[in-house]
Amino acid sequence: MLQGLKLHTHGLILALMLGLAGPSRAIAEDGAPSGEASFTDAIGLQGGLSWGIGSMGNNSGVTLGIQNRTVNALAFKGFVNYDLRTFFESLPFRLGAGLFPEFRFVGQNTDPTKVLNTNIRGFGMLWGLAFGAEFDEERISAILSFDLFGRHWLTNVTPSFQASVLSKMLGFRMLVGYKVTPKVSADISIQRATYSGSNIVPDLGGSAISQTSFGVGARYFFK
């Protein structure tokens, strides 16, 4: 009798363990990986390039002789972001927040002889904190970046302007795109960056140099 009671008790314990183990495995299979997958799925990665034309210089043109002149820029950019719908599930569209770095080459279209023999062509980089949204089943996208760090290295130092690095940059970039394929979008963009320091003059004051441009480009959505 005792032996039968022991067997019955062991059977109940085994059934209870199996009953608990079954749901826990389901949670482990359905919950844990889905939790990891949801974090991975919330990461967005985009890369692209753009070409734009605009102006660069300052309005005073007195302190440093850097009048506004026409410039062009070829830019390579990326957007690494996290989907905020993870925290705000009721959002009707994808809204990501993250970093928006850019590396670009700037050329001067204006003849240097027309701007006191100065040439501010060179290359630069920008880092911004950006928000990106995707609408209409993610066919339309937009990015707004608040650029808090940047440098512009001049490759043509001239007697009229001997600074080789422009710094203390603040600016913004705005980009709107439409997906022509599930992974590729055609974009239009606008950007403005203001440099208030250089390696020669730490504080340019009222002679801060600004660059504004309008461009077209394309992006690839890696995920």
Secondary structure, 3 states (H helix, E strand, C coil): CHHHHHHHHHHHHHHHHHHHHHHHHHHHHHHHHHHHHHHHHCEEEEEEEEEEEEEEEECCCCCCCCECEEEEEEEEEEEEEEEHHHCCCCCCCEEEEEECCEEEEEEECCCHHHCCCCCCCEEEEEEEEEEEEEECCCCEEEEEEEEEEEEEEECCCECCECCCEEEEEEEEEEEEEEECCCCEEEEEEEEEEEEEEECCCCCCHHHCEEEEEEEEEEEEECC
